[in-house]
């Protein structure tokens, strides 16, 4: 899945999108790149049941990298493409730190991209 983004047009002299959208779009591309680089990118989607989990990060049905790819990136792409409100908070890095505690070097790029994403979300508050 490549993130193809479509930006809102100008209306009445002002852009309708959140000013963080371009930076967030860049972070999402970096997150995807890191998942692919580490071999944590799946070509086949998990089952509908697995994707329907109501648990945080779908911990009961998906690995963290699957959640990032199939839930997080997909949802963030929809938010950006449809000019929807961004989340008010993000703690994805905290989860990544726990998941990749045994793989600090391999996960460094991904954790860095997730940290920047979290910062971009928090910066609006």
N, C-alpha and C positions, 0 to 999 in steps of 0.2 A: 504494500500500500504506500504510494507516494502521496504526500500532502500537497494537493493542488488547491491553492487558496484564491478566492475571488473577493476582492475588496469592495466595500460599498462605495457608491458614487457620491460626489459632492451634491448636497442639496442646501440651498439657501446660503451658500458660501462656507459651509462647515462639513467636515467629514463626520459621518455618523458612527464610525467604528471607535472603539476604545483605543487610545493612543498607544497602548502596550501591545496591540495585536501583532505588528510586524516583528517585534522582539520575541514574542511568545511563539509565533510561527517559526522563527529561526531556531528556537530551543527545541521545538517539536521535531524539526528535521534533524537536529543533532542527536536527540534521543533515539530516533529511528536509526540513524547512522551507527550509533554505538551498539544498539541491539543487533544489527546486521553484522557489524565487525566482530562481535563476540560469539556469533553463531546462535544468538538467542532470538532469532526471528523465525517464525513458523510460516510455512507456505500454506498450510491447511488450517482452517479455522477450527477451534474447539467446538464441541457440540452445543446446540441451542441450550440444553440444560446447564452445561458448564458456564455459559455466558450469562445465564439468568440468575446467578447467585446474588443474594442480597447481603452477603457478608462483606465487610470492608476488604477491599483489594481482592475480592472473590477468593479468599484464602482457602475456602473449603473445596473449590473446584478447579482453580487455575494456579499455575506457577506465577510468580511475580512478573517475569518477563512476558508471559502470555497476557496478563492483566494490562500491562503497559501497552502492548501491541493492539489487543482486540477490544479493550474497554477504554482505557485512558486516551490513547492517540485518536481513536475513532470519535470519541465524544468531544475532545478538544477541536478536532477538525470541524465537526458540526457547529460548535460554538463560534469559531472564527468565520466559517463560510456564511453562516446565517446571522452574523452580528448579534449574537445572544450575549447576555451578561456573563462575565467571567466569574468563577468561583470567588468567594470571599476569603478563603483560606486554602492553603495547600501544605500537606505534610508528607509528601511523597518521598523526599529524601530520607526522612526518619525510617520509613519502611525499607527503603533500599539499603540503608546502613545495616539493618538487622539481617536482611536476606543475603547480602553479599559480604557479611563479616568474615567469611572464610576465603573470599576472593577479592581482597582489597586492590590488588594491582589490575586484575582483569576488569574490574568494575569502576575504576577511577574515572574514565571518560563519561560513563553513564551517570555516575553519581554527581559529577560536576555539572552535567547538563540538567539533571533533576534539581540540584541546588539552585541553579540560576532560574529555573522555572518557578520554584517555590518563592524565590526573592521577587520575581516579577509580579506574582500574584499578591504578595504581602505589601509591596510598594504602594499600592493604591489606597491602603487603609490609613 
